[in-house]
């Protein structure tokens, strides 16, 4: 996970508008916000995204 994807995850999390475990909704919100790197990251490596949400480890 690069710093840009990390920042995009934090922006969505800090908005408080979505449950971060609702992966399809996070992806949809990322798309709506123009966070295309995050959309692709979740599509390509969902396990790493979920592990980050669970543990905070990049």
BAKOLLUM-119071 format. One record per residue: x negated, y, z of N, C-alpha, C in turn. Coordinates in Angstrom, 2 decimals. Example, Ala and Ser with C-alpha at 12.3 -4.5 7.8 and 13.67 -1.06 7.14 Angstrom:
<pt n_x="-13.19" n_y="-5.69" n_z="7.80" ca_x="-12.30" ca_y="-4.50" ca_z="7.80" c_x="-13.20" c_y="-3.30" c_z="7.80"/>
<pt n_x="-12.85" n_y="-2.25" n_z="7.08" ca_x="-13.67" ca_y="-1.06" ca_z="7.14" c_x="-12.90" c_y="0.03" c_z="7.87"/>
END
This chain:
<pt n_x="-0.85" n_y="-1.17" n_z="0.00" ca_x="0.00" ca_y="0.00" ca_z="0.00" c_x="-0.90" c_y="1.24" c_z="0.00"/>
<pt n_x="-0.69" n_y="2.09" n_z="-0.98" ca_x="-1.50" ca_y="3.31" ca_z="-1.02" c_x="-0.85" c_y="4.42" c_z="-0.20"/>
<pt n_x="-1.57" n_y="5.52" n_z="-0.07" ca_x="-1.09" ca_y="6.63" ca_z="0.77" c_x="0.19" c_y="7.28" c_z="0.22"/>
<pt n_x="0.33" n_y="7.31" n_z="-1.08" ca_x="1.52" ca_y="7.91" ca_z="-1.68" c_x="2.77" c_y="7.10" c_z="-1.33"/>
<pt n_x="2.69" n_y="5.77" n_z="-1.44" ca_x="3.81" ca_y="4.90" ca_z="-1.07" c_x="4.10" c_y="5.03" c_z="0.42"/>
<pt n_x="3.05" n_y="5.06" n_z="1.24" ca_x="3.22" ca_y="5.23" ca_z="2.68" c_x="3.99" c_y="6.52" c_z="2.98"/>
<pt n_x="3.58" n_y="7.62" n_z="2.34" ca_x="4.23" ca_y="8.91" ca_z="2.56" c_x="5.69" c_y="8.87" c_z="2.12"/>
<pt n_x="5.97" n_y="8.17" n_z="1.03" ca_x="7.35" ca_y="8.07" ca_z="0.55" c_x="8.20" c_y="7.27" c_z="1.53"/>
<pt n_x="7.65" n_y="6.19" n_z="2.07" ca_x="8.38" ca_y="5.41" ca_z="3.08" c_x="8.67" c_y="6.29" c_z="4.29"/>
<pt n_x="7.68" n_y="7.05" n_z="4.74" ca_x="7.86" ca_y="7.90" ca_z="5.91" c_x="8.91" c_y="8.99" c_z="5.65"/>
<pt n_x="8.92" n_y="9.55" n_z="4.44" ca_x="9.93" ca_y="10.57" ca_z="4.11" c_x="11.34" c_y="9.99" c_z="4.20"/>
<pt n_x="11.52" n_y="8.79" n_z="3.68" ca_x="12.85" ca_y="8.16" ca_z="3.74" c_x="13.20" c_y="7.82" c_z="5.17"/>
<pt n_x="12.25" n_y="7.25" n_z="5.91" ca_x="12.50" ca_y="6.89" ca_z="7.31" c_x="12.86" c_y="8.13" c_z="8.12"/>
<pt n_x="12.10" n_y="9.19" n_z="7.93" ca_x="12.33" ca_y="10.41" ca_z="8.72" c_x="13.64" c_y="11.11" c_z="8.38"/>
<pt n_x="14.19" n_y="10.81" n_z="7.21" ca_x="15.47" ca_y="11.41" ca_z="6.85" c_x="16.60" c_y="10.85" c_z="7.73"/>
<pt n_x="16.42" n_y="9.62" n_z="8.22" ca_x="17.43" ca_y="9.00" ca_z="9.08" c_x="18.71" c_y="8.62" c_z="8.35"/>
<pt n_x="18.68" n_y="8.64" n_z="7.02" ca_x="19.90" ca_y="8.40" ca_z="6.24" c_x="20.10" c_y="6.93" c_z="5.86"/>
<pt n_x="19.12" n_y="6.08" n_z="6.15" ca_x="19.24" ca_y="4.69" ca_z="5.71" c_x="18.54" c_y="3.77" c_z="6.71"/>
<pt n_x="19.12" n_y="2.59" n_z="6.89" ca_x="18.47" ca_y="1.55" ca_z="7.69" c_x="17.32" c_y="1.01" c_z="6.86"/>
<pt n_x="16.11" n_y="1.08" n_z="7.37" ca_x="14.93" ca_y="0.70" ca_z="6.59" c_x="14.90" c_y="-0.80" c_z="6.26"/>
<pt n_x="15.72" n_y="-1.60" n_z="6.94" ca_x="15.81" ca_y="-3.04" ca_z="6.61" c_x="16.82" c_y="-3.30" c_z="5.50"/>
<pt n_x="17.60" n_y="-2.30" n_z="5.14" ca_x="18.53" ca_y="-2.42" ca_z="4.02" c_x="17.74" c_y="-2.09" c_z="2.75"/>
<pt n_x="16.95" n_y="-3.06" n_z="2.31" ca_x="15.97" ca_y="-2.84" ca_z="1.24" c_x="16.61" c_y="-2.33" c_z="-0.05"/>
<pt n_x="17.73" n_y="-2.90" n_z="-0.51" ca_x="18.33" ca_y="-2.35" ca_z="-1.73" c_x="18.73" c_y="-0.88" c_z="-1.60"/>
<pt n_x="19.22" n_y="-0.51" n_z="-0.44" ca_x="19.61" ca_y="0.89" ca_z="-0.23" c_x="18.38" c_y="1.80" c_z="-0.15"/>
<pt n_x="17.31" n_y="1.32" n_z="0.49" ca_x="16.06" ca_y="2.09" ca_z="0.52" c_x="15.56" c_y="2.32" c_z="-0.91"/>
<pt n_x="15.62" n_y="1.26" n_z="-1.71" ca_x="15.17" ca_y="1.37" ca_z="-3.09" c_x="16.03" c_y="2.36" c_z="-3.87"/>
<pt n_x="17.31" n_y="2.31" n_z="-3.67" ca_x="18.22" ca_y="3.24" ca_z="-4.36" c_x="17.93" c_y="4.68" c_z="-3.93"/>
<pt n_x="17.73" n_y="4.89" n_z="-2.62" ca_x="17.44" ca_y="6.23" ca_z="-2.12" c_x="16.09" c_y="6.71" c_z="-2.67"/>
<pt n_x="15.11" n_y="5.82" n_z="-2.73" ca_x="13.80" ca_y="6.18" ca_z="-3.29" c_x="13.96" c_y="6.62" c_z="-4.74"/>
<pt n_x="14.76" n_y="5.90" n_z="-5.49" ca_x="15.00" ca_y="6.26" ca_z="-6.89" c_x="15.65" c_y="7.64" c_z="-7.00"/>
<pt n_x="16.66" n_y="7.87" n_z="-6.17" ca_x="17.37" ca_y="9.15" ca_z="-6.19" c_x="16.46" c_y="10.32" c_z="-5.81"/>
<pt n_x="15.45" n_y="10.04" n_z="-4.97" ca_x="14.53" ca_y="11.08" ca_z="-4.53" c_x="13.33" c_y="11.22" c_z="-5.47"/>
<pt n_x="13.27" n_y="10.38" n_z="-6.49" ca_x="12.15" ca_y="10.44" ca_z="-7.44" c_x="10.91" c_y="9.73" c_z="-6.95"/>
<pt n_x="11.05" n_y="8.85" n_z="-5.97" ca_x="9.93" ca_y="8.10" ca_z="-5.42" c_x="9.75" c_y="6.79" c_z="-6.20"/>
<pt n_x="9.39" n_y="6.92" n_z="-7.46" ca_x="9.33" ca_y="5.76" ca_z="-8.35" c_x="8.22" c_y="4.79" c_z="-7.97"/>
<pt n_x="7.15" n_y="5.30" n_z="-7.35" ca_x="6.07" ca_y="4.41" ca_z="-6.88" c_x="6.61" c_y="3.46" c_z="-5.81"/>
<pt n_x="7.45" n_y="3.99" n_z="-4.92" ca_x="8.03" ca_y="3.15" ca_z="-3.87" c_x="9.02" c_y="2.15" c_z="-4.45"/>
<pt n_x="9.81" n_y="2.57" n_z="-5.42" ca_x="10.75" ca_y="1.65" ca_z="-6.07" c_x="9.97" c_y="0.47" c_z="-6.65"/>
<pt n_x="8.90" n_y="0.74" n_z="-7.35" ca_x="8.08" ca_y="-0.32" ca_z="-7.96" c_x="7.39" c_y="-1.15" c_z="-6.89"/>
<pt n_x="6.88" n_y="-0.51" n_z="-5.85" ca_x="6.19" ca_y="-1.23" ca_z="-4.78" c_x="7.12" c_y="-2.26" c_z="-4.14"/>
<pt n_x="8.33" n_y="-1.85" n_z="-3.82" ca_x="9.29" ca_y="-2.77" ca_z="-3.20" c_x="9.61" c_y="-3.90" c_z="-4.16"/>
<pt n_x="9.77" n_y="-3.58" n_z="-5.43" ca_x="10.09" ca_y="-4.61" ca_z="-6.43" c_x="8.97" c_y="-5.62" c_z="-6.56"/>
<pt n_x="7.73" n_y="-5.15" n_z="-6.52" ca_x="6.57" ca_y="-6.01" ca_z="-6.75" c_x="6.07" c_y="-6.70" c_z="-5.49"/>
<pt n_x="6.26" n_y="-6.08" n_z="-4.32" ca_x="5.70" ca_y="-6.65" ca_z="-3.09" c_x="6.61" c_y="-6.41" c_z="-1.90"/>
<pt n_x="7.81" n_y="-6.95" n_z="-1.99" ca_x="8.82" ca_y="-6.77" ca_z="-0.94" c_x="8.33" c_y="-7.28" c_z="0.42"/>
<pt n_x="7.57" n_y="-8.37" n_z="0.42" ca_x="7.08" ca_y="-8.94" ca_z="1.68" c_x="6.19" c_y="-7.96" c_z="2.42"/>
<pt n_x="5.34" n_y="-7.26" n_z="1.71" ca_x="4.47" ca_y="-6.26" ca_z="2.36" c_x="5.29" c_y="-5.11" c_z="2.91"/>
<pt n_x="6.30" n_y="-4.69" n_z="2.16" ca_x="7.19" ca_y="-3.62" ca_z="2.65" c_x="7.87" c_y="-4.05" c_z="3.95"/>
<pt n_x="8.44" n_y="-5.24" n_z="3.96" ca_x="9.16" ca_y="-5.72" ca_z="5.16" c_x="8.20" c_y="-5.88" c_z="6.33"/>
<pt n_x="7.00" n_y="-6.42" n_z="6.07" ca_x="6.01" ca_y="-6.56" ca_z="7.15" c_x="5.64" c_y="-5.19" c_z="7.72"/>
<pt n_x="5.50" n_y="-4.19" n_z="6.85" ca_x="5.19" ca_y="-2.84" ca_z="7.33" c_x="6.31" c_y="-2.30" c_z="8.21"/>
<pt n_x="7.55" n_y="-2.49" n_z="7.79" ca_x="8.69" ca_y="-2.01" ca_z="8.59" c_x="8.74" c_y="-2.72" c_z="9.94"/>
<pt n_x="8.44" n_y="-4.00" n_z="9.95" ca_x="8.48" ca_y="-4.78" ca_z="11.19" c_x="7.33" c_y="-4.46" c_z="12.13"/>
<pt n_x="6.12" n_y="-4.32" n_z="11.58" ca_x="4.92" ca_y="-4.24" ca_z="12.42" c_x="4.20" c_y="-2.91" c_z="12.38"/>
<pt n_x="4.44" n_y="-2.12" n_z="11.33" ca_x="3.70" ca_y="-0.86" ca_z="11.18" c_x="2.33" c_y="-1.05" c_z="10.57"/>
<pt n_x="2.00" n_y="-2.29" n_z="10.19" ca_x="0.69" ca_y="-2.57" ca_z="9.59" c_x="0.77" c_y="-2.38" c_z="8.09"/>
<pt n_x="-0.20" n_y="-1.65" n_z="7.54" ca_x="-0.23" ca_y="-1.40" ca_z="6.09" c_x="-0.68" c_y="-2.62" c_z="5.37"/>
END
